[in-house]
Amino acid sequence: MTDFYQNYLTDKSYQLLINLRKKYQFVLIGGWAVYFYTQSLKSKDIDMIIDFSELEKIKKEFFLEKNERLKKYQIKIEEIDIDIYLPFYSFLGLPAEEIIKKTTVVDNFYLAEKEILLITKIFAYKNRRGSIKGEKDLLDIFSLLFLDDFDFKYFLKVIKQYKLKNLLLILTDLLKKTKSLEDLNLNQHQLAKKKRKILERLV
């Protein structure tokens, strides 16, 4: 498996993430959450959902920039971006306040459940396909789908509950069109076999 980002960047990002966990309460989403589930590709940027009281604490330590268009706050520390989402403000395929109801603990981090995380990743990919970040989203999507304990029934239940058929269509289209995943060490034959099983479970 190749490294998508340079090691010095992911190492710096990881150390920053550990330091943030010591000071603040948050639900981790994005590439780092995918990594803690899959141990596949590390991330450069950090994505989290926090409540407004934690936001006030963070404001005392960091300069926060509000992104009104994307309904999030941002912190930039050299090459690393920290994206902060808030309940009843941010939307990531699902409302942020719904995501924080569906969490689990892995490696001492609160993470969005892997099935919920996949929905946020498909939503991100929809808006970023064709870019470097979109390519990383694609790899994260497949990494989650390949997990042995990924609950497809639960995933489809959430898709139906929140009327997210458009995201399911994007996912099935992505599965059909992706022919190889060299960054995940899968050739065309290996990927085709895995895709066939996944598509059967998404019906």
C-alpha positions in Angstrom: 0.0 0.0 0.0 1.4 3.4 -1.0 1.2 6.6 1.1 -1.2 9.0 -0.4 0.4 12.0 1.4 4.0 12.4 2.4 5.0 10.9 5.7 6.2 14.1 7.3 2.8 15.6 6.7 0.7 12.7 8.0 3.0 12.4 11.1 2.6 16.1 11.8 -1.1 15.8 11.4 -1.3 12.8 13.6 0.6 14.5 16.4 -1.6 17.5 16.2 -4.7 15.2 16.3 -3.4 13.6 19.5 -2.8 17.0 21.1 -6.3 18.1 20.2 -7.8 15.0 21.8 -6.1 15.8 25.1 -7.7 19.3 25.2 -11.1 19.1 23.4 -14.1 16.8 23.0 -15.0 16.0 19.4 -16.3 13.4 17.0 -13.7 12.6 14.4 -14.8 12.2 10.8 -12.9 12.4 7.5 -9.8 10.6 6.5 -8.4 10.1 9.9 -11.6 8.4 11.1 -11.3 6.1 8.1 -7.7 5.3 9.0 -8.6 4.3 12.5 -11.1 1.8 11.2 -9.1 0.5 8.2 -5.5 1.2 9.0 -5.1 1.9 5.3 -4.2 5.5 4.2 -3.3 8.2 6.7 -4.7 11.7 6.3 -3.2 15.1 6.1 -6.2 17.2 7.2 -8.3 16.8 10.3 -12.2 16.9 10.2 -14.3 17.0 13.4 -17.7 17.8 14.8 -17.8 19.7 18.0 -20.5 21.5 20.0 -20.5 25.3 20.5 -19.0 25.2 24.0 -15.9 23.4 22.6 -15.8 25.9 19.8 -15.5 28.7 22.3 -12.5 26.9 23.9 -10.8 26.4 20.6 -11.2 30.1 19.7 -9.0 30.9 22.7 -6.1 28.9 21.3 -6.5 29.1 17.5 -7.4 31.7 14.9 -10.7 30.4 13.4 -12.0 31.3 10.0 -15.7 30.9 9.3 -16.6 29.4 5.9 -20.3 30.4 5.5 -20.6 28.7 2.1 -19.6 25.3 3.4 -21.1 25.8 6.9 -17.9 25.1 8.8 -15.0 26.7 10.6 -11.4 26.3 9.6 -8.0 26.4 11.2 -4.8 26.3 9.1 -1.6 25.2 10.7 1.1 25.3 8.1 0.1 22.7 5.5 -2.6 21.1 7.6 -6.2 22.1 7.6 -8.6 21.5 10.5 -12.2 21.6 9.4 -14.7 22.0 12.3 -18.4 21.2 11.8 -21.2 22.1 14.2 -24.6 20.6 15.1 -27.6 22.5 13.7 -25.3 24.4 11.3 -23.2 21.9 9.2 -24.4 19.3 6.7 -22.2 16.4 5.6 -24.6 14.3 3.7 -26.4 14.0 7.1 -26.9 16.9 9.5 -24.0 17.1 12.0 -26.4 16.7 14.9 -27.5 13.3 13.6 -23.9 12.1 13.0 -22.9 12.7 16.6 -25.8 10.4 17.8 -24.1 7.6 15.9 -20.6 7.2 17.2 -18.2 4.5 18.5 -14.8 4.6 20.3 -11.7 3.4 18.5 -8.2 4.0 19.8 -9.6 6.5 22.4 -11.2 8.6 19.7 -15.0 9.1 19.2 -15.6 8.3 15.6 -18.7 8.4 13.5 -19.9 4.8 12.9 -18.3 3.4 9.8 -21.5 3.2 7.9 -22.3 6.9 8.7 -18.7 7.8 7.9 -19.2 6.2 4.4 -22.2 8.5 3.8 -20.1 11.6 4.7 -17.3 10.3 2.4 -19.7 9.8 -0.6 -21.1 13.3 0.0 -17.6 14.7 0.1 -16.6 12.8 -3.1 -19.7 14.1 -4.9 -18.5 17.7 -4.3 -14.7 17.0 -4.9 -14.5 14.4 -7.6 -11.8 15.2 -10.1 -9.5 16.8 -7.4 -6.7 15.3 -5.3 -9.0 15.4 -2.3 -11.7 13.7 -4.3 -9.2 10.9 -5.2 -8.5 10.4 -1.5 -12.3 10.3 -0.8 -12.6 7.5 -3.4 -9.8 5.5 -1.7 -11.4 6.0 1.7 -14.8 4.9 0.3 -13.4 1.6 -0.9 -11.3 1.1 2.3 -14.5 1.3 4.3 -16.5 -1.0 2.0 -13.8 -3.6 2.2 -14.0 -3.9 6.0 -15.2 -7.4 7.0 -17.6 -6.0 9.6 -19.1 -3.3 7.5 -22.9 -3.5 8.1 -24.5 -3.1 4.7 -28.0 -3.7 6.0 -27.6 -0.8 8.5 -26.0 1.4 5.8 -29.0 0.8 3.5 -31.4 1.4 6.4 -29.8 4.9 7.1 -29.9 5.6 3.3 -33.6 4.9 3.3 -34.3 6.7 6.6 -32.7 10.0 5.5 -33.8 9.7 1.8 -30.2 9.5 0.5 -30.9 7.5 -2.7 -28.8 10.0 -4.7 -25.7 9.1 -2.6 -26.4 5.4 -3.1 -26.6 6.0 -6.9 -23.2 7.8 -6.8 -21.7 4.9 -4.9 -23.0 2.2 -7.2 -21.8 4.2 -10.2 -18.4 4.6 -8.6 -18.2 0.9 -8.0 -19.0 0.1 -11.6 -16.6 2.7 -13.1 -13.5 2.1 -10.9 -11.3 -0.4 -12.6 -8.2 -0.6 -10.4 -7.0 0.7 -7.1 -3.2 0.7 -7.2 -3.0 2.9 -4.0 -4.8 0.0 -2.2 -2.6 -2.6 -3.9 -5.5 -4.1 -5.9 -5.2 -5.1 -9.5 -8.2 -5.1 -11.9 -9.0 -8.8 -11.2 -8.9 -8.5 -7.4 -11.0 -5.3 -7.5 -13.6 -6.8 -9.8 -14.1 -9.7 -7.4 -14.5 -7.5 -4.4 -16.8 -5.1 -6.3 -19.1 -7.9 -7.4 -19.7 -8.9 -3.8 -20.3 -5.3 -2.6 -22.8 -4.5 -5.4 -24.7 -7.7 -4.5 -25.1 -6.4 -1.0 -26.2 -2.9 -2.0 -29.3 -4.2 -3.7 
